C-alpha cells in the first residue's frame, strides 16, 4: 500500500496574523513613564556672565548636612518650622516692597525680587531629606503666590495654573496668562540649588 504524503500547512497566513497582532499590541499598549520633579534648567550660555553682586541679607542659606540635620542661616531648625522661616524672609519687605506684609526687618531681605533662597547639601545627604526640604521651600513660594492671587484676583495661584492648563476652561486664557505672569513677577521662584559639598 502506498504511503500518502502529509498535506503541508500554509504558514504564510499565520505569519501575517502574528504580524498584525504584534502591530496591534504595539499600537494599543501604553508605556508608563516615571515622573520626577519638574524643574526648568536655565539655557546654556555661550559666554557665562558673572552674576550681579547681592547683599548678604538677601540670601537665605539652607543647608542639610550628612546627618539630615537642617541648618538655616547657620542655626539648627526643625523641618516643620522651615516653611514659615522662608515666608518671613521672602515677605520681609525691608526695602521698597508695597505688597509685602512682613516685619520690614532691615537685617533681612529687601524685597521678593532680590531675595534668594540657597539650598545646599552634603554629598551624603539622603535624597528623601533633600526633597522634603525642597518641598517646604517651594510651598513657601506657593503660599505667598496664593495670598497675592487671592487678594488681586479672588482665586488661588494654584487654581489659576490649573485652569490655564485645563483644555475645558471656558474663561479668557490670555487674561489668565497675564495674571499668572504678574503673580510670578511679584514672587519669582529664586531658589538656588548649590552643588553638593564634600564632607570635611
C-alpha positions, 0 to 999 in steps of 0.5 A, spaced: 500 500 500 502 506 498 504 511 503 500 518 502 504 524 503 502 529 509 498 535 506 503 541 508 500 547 512 500 554 509 504 558 514 504 564 510 497 566 513 499 565 520 505 569 519 501 575 517 496 574 523 502 574 528 504 580 524 498 584 525 497 582 532 504 584 534 502 591 530 496 591 534 499 590 541 504 595 539 499 600 537 494 599 543 499 598 549 501 604 553 508 605 556 508 608 563 513 613 564 516 615 571 515 622 573 520 626 577 520 633 579 519 638 574 524 643 574 526 648 568 534 648 567 536 655 565 539 655 557 546 654 556 550 660 555 555 661 550 559 666 554 557 665 562 556 672 565 558 673 572 552 674 576 550 681 579 553 682 586 547 681 592 547 683 599 548 678 604 541 679 607 538 677 601 540 670 601 537 665 605 542 659 606 539 652 607 543 647 608 542 639 610 548 636 612 550 628 612 546 627 618 539 630 615 540 635 620 537 642 617 541 648 618 538 655 616 542 661 616 547 657 620 542 655 626 539 648 627 531 648 625 526 643 625 523 641 618 516 643 620 518 650 622 522 651 615 516 653 611 514 659 615 522 661 616 522 662 608 515 666 608 518 671 613 524 672 609 521 672 602 515 677 605 520 681 609 519 687 605 525 691 608 526 695 602 521 698 597 516 692 597 508 695 597 505 688 597 509 685 602 506 684 609 512 682 613 516 685 619 520 690 614 526 687 618 532 691 615 537 685 617 533 681 612 531 681 605 529 687 601 524 685 597 521 678 593 525 680 587 532 680 590 531 675 595 534 668 594 533 662 597 540 657 597 539 650 598 545 646 599 547 639 601 552 634 603 554 629 598 551 624 603 545 627 604 539 622 603 535 624 597 528 623 601 531 629 606 533 633 600 526 633 597 522 634 603 526 640 604 525 642 597 518 641 598 517 646 604 521 651 600 517 651 594 510 651 598 513 657 601 513 660 594 506 657 593 503 660 599 505 667 598 503 666 590 496 664 593 495 670 598 497 675 592 492 671 587 487 671 592 487 678 594 488 681 586 484 676 583 479 672 588 482 665 586 488 661 588 495 661 584 494 654 584 487 654 581 489 659 576 495 654 573 490 649 573 485 652 569 490 655 564 492 648 563 485 645 563 483 644 555 475 645 558 476 652 561 471 656 558 474 663 561 479 668 557 486 664 557 490 670 555 487 674 561 489 668 565 496 668 562 497 675 564 495 674 571 499 668 572 505 672 569 504 678 574 503 673 580 510 670 578 513 677 577 511 679 584 514 672 587 519 669 582 521 662 584 529 664 586 531 658 589 538 656 588 540 649 588 548 649 590 552 643 588 553 638 593 559 639 598 564 634 600 564 632 607 570 635 611 
